[in-house]
């Protein structure tokens, strides 16, 4: 065992300082660009030290922290692979699984610039929920709340950035087994097994190493020069450092957070300027995308209505195919029927989606 546990209490200044020098499991989805909610440019500035890592606990985050304990202690510890058995174990107070809560971070020299902040390390003996066989060593426990709407967007009913998160944790802790315990819509508990996949690990390690060595580390060095110029009152030197740091930024992703971050720092100094040819090509592509979206949206809506017509004529909730289905249903909190389409292709494996999403 070559991983190291760094005991740092959550919320302390040291906790936030430590995060500046590593990529956390919840951040790897941003760096690999498979998380639609995290900005890679904002993350870059946080790691360099230009902006502080937000020390905020809002109501939503507090609910998540409390529900994490509820998921682990009231459901997962009694989980035997079935909901019926789990509820029976709850009634009899029969704990069948256990874990250790780690207060702090875990690092490993085999995982450069990476850290793990796990919800729990499964305490041996650990058994595989699928095979029932005992697993050598430890396992990772990760607890998540999720909405049915978000779950339905993914083939495994889990966001890909949750999968890369536990893959990173397994690599750092040198184990091969993890479980994501999920509470869906606050009323449906399930557990998904994730095994270590070295194809995914190699990809995320490569992308993360490039992010640090080509962007973060050089920018940290320039930032120290910026602080030195600032202390001496060297405005020209400060401006040169700012320009170099912007040059070292990673390419923007497609998130709204990146758009907001970039526009927030916009300072207008002139009305018009001559654009570069490369930006002209980007503008042409952007305009073409807008026109294509309009065409695709119209075609999508037409196909939606044709499918609704077919399933209405069949007077059935589901219309099944050999590899998928179409469903017309009404959610409990709505009166308006919704269409769900799930078409599976054996060549379209979830791992390939992850790897392609990182390219």
C-alpha positions, 0 to 999 in steps of 0.5 A: 500500500503506497497511498497516503492519508492526509488528515485535514478537517473539512472546511478549515483553511488548510482544507482549501489550500490542499485542494489547490495542488491536486485534482479532486474526483469531482473535478476530473469530469470538468478537466475531461470535459464530460461535466456540463456544469463545471468550468475548466477555465474557472478551475484553472484560475482556482488552482493557480491561485488567482481566485479563491476556491469558494468556501460556501455551504448553501442550503442545497449543499447542506442537504447533500451532506446530510443525505450522504450520511443517511444514504450510507448509514440508513440504507447502504449498511443494511443493503444485501443486494435487494430492497426487500432484504435491506428493509428486513435488515433495517427492521432487525437492525442487522448491519451487513456491510460497513465502512470507514469515514476518512476525514481528509484527503488521500494521495498516491505517487502513482497518481500525479496531481490527483487526490481522493476525498472519499465518502467511505472506504469499505471495511473488509470483508467486502463482497461483490454485489454482483457475484457474491464473492469476497473481494481482496482488500478495500472498496470505495463507497460513494454516496449520491443524490440524483434526480430521475431526470438526470439519471434518464440522460445516461445509459447506466442511469449514472452521470459519466463524471460520477464514474470517472470520480470513483475510477480516480478514487480506486486508482489512488487507493489501489483497489479494484471495486467501488459502489455508488449508492444513489438516492433517486428523487428522494425515494428510490435507493439503488447501488451501482457497482463500478470496477476498475478500468485501466483504459479509463484510468490511462486516459484521465491520468494523461489528460490531467497530467497535461492540464497540470504540466502544460497549464497549471504549473507554468501559470503558477510560476508566472503568478509568483512573478506577478506578485513580485511585480505587484510588490514592487509597483511594476505595472508593466510587469504585472500586465505582461504576467496577466497576458501570459497567464491568459495565454496559458489558459486551457481552451474554453469548454461549452459550459455556462459557467465558463461563459459567465466567468469570461464575460465577468472579466470583460472590460470594454476599451474600444468599440470595434477592432479587427478580428483574426482569421481564426476567429472569423472561422469560429464565427462561421461555425457558430452561425452554422451550428445555430442554423443546424440546431433549428433544422435538427430541432424541427426534425426532432419535434416531427419525429417525436409527434410521429412516435407519439401518434404510433404509440397512441394508436397502439394504446400502450405505454411501451412500444418495444424493439429488439434493442430498446423501447419508446414510452409514453407516460405521465409523471406523478407530479404532472398531467402532461404525457412525456415521451421517453426513447431508449434505443440501445446498440451493442457497439455503443458501450458506456466505456466508449462514451466515457473515452470519446467524451474525453477526446 
